[in-house]
Amino acid sequence: MITIDVLCGSVAGLQAGEVEQWIGNAWLRAEGPPGQYRFQEIDVARVRLIRELRNDLGIDDETLPVVLSLIDQLYAARRQMRKLRRAVEEAAPDDVKQAILNTLAG
Amino acid sequence: MAARDPYEVLGLKPGASDKEIRGAYRKLAKKHHPDLNPGNKPAEERFKEVSAANELLSDPARRARYDRGEIDASGQERPQRGSWQGHAEGPQGTRYRPNGEAGVDEQEIGDIFAELFRRGGSGAPPNMRMRGGDLQYTLAVDFLDAVNGATRRLTLPQGKHLDVRVPPGIEDGQVMRLKGQGQPGHNGGAAGDALIEIHVTPHPFFHRDGNDIRFEVPVTLAEAVLGGKITVPSPSGSLSVTVPPHSDTGAQLRLRGKGVPAHAGQPAGDAYVTLKVVIGAVDDKLERFLRDRAPDPAGNPRRGMTGDA
């Protein structure tokens, strides 16, 4: 588990106030009550993503929630796709796999 | 592979202004950002290239050194990427599922297929033997029916009736499964089940506590002080109980075995009656008696709350 201080230390120029604001906006998720937030590795990557979108790509704070929501939907769909792929890999007999390939090719 | 000229990467001429560099970078970065193009390898490579070019050209000191030929385009460290994709596609990615609810989207894909196969959609072989789907209903049950058990008639959307035997002791939120009462199966498959969620309506004075029933009954001053037999309600009907003399508000009487009846291997619960003294109408005699009786031998019942003696 990562504290807010460690999080700010691992991303250059990141302010704790900014992080709290993002949590308030539901852009970033954390465990624990305010003042005792705990983060995971994925939250550090999330912070980097938010900073890239805002600072490097110039996406403003009104547009950012739309962009984040679309990104989250995209990855939810991709996770489902992976799950489906695993299910087909593990459960479908070879002739069904071939039939799926044929259908997709057609 | 030698890095390309950063101006060329951004589609600019040497001597471009800072604003032009920034604008060109943003345009290309938006187009090729790997988190916006997951799995698109060329876009990812292009983004790395664009980022590296921007990093070099947006730093005046390094840009000057590059322009002077002191460093070349490949001499720069690649910018640190957030690698959102790696996290978002791993199992931990569900932390940022779109709706924020726990445990939903991983389930969805299964639901889509369950529905597809149930409906005999084009994905399922036409002669595949399939079990019918389960149907979900809710049934409101009175408090006493839930305690004692009852038979309730459920009217289904298609106008059919289903007699549901509610077993004694059922609790709010419990789900009953009626085998074979769901959707019919396909091609000789078994019918699905009806899943009935029980909603127990609260009772005006009985409260359930596991298999015990708790409630309050009012008693008069005389009944509390002198004691005696009184009649109280219970889930199984009225009962006669004895109030011991010198009882007070809050005194509890236990009626063994008069709670939820024995069911599903559990013994019957008890009923707990809490007495509540009510004064009611006061006549002159009581008033005079109390006035003459001062000081009250009971003392101050609030001592310990206010700090008074």
Interface residues (C-beta under 8 A of the other chain):
Chain A: A26 R29 Q40 E41 I42 D43 A45 R46 V47 R48 L49 R51 E52 D56 L57 G58 S69 I71 D72 Q73 L74 Y75 A76 R78 R79 Q80 R82 K83 L84
Chain B: Y25 R26 A29 K30 H33 D35 L36 P38 G39 N54 Q80 R81 G82 S83 W84 Q85 G86 H87 A88 E89 G90 Q92 G93 T94 R95 Y96 R97 P98 G100 D105 E106 E108 I109
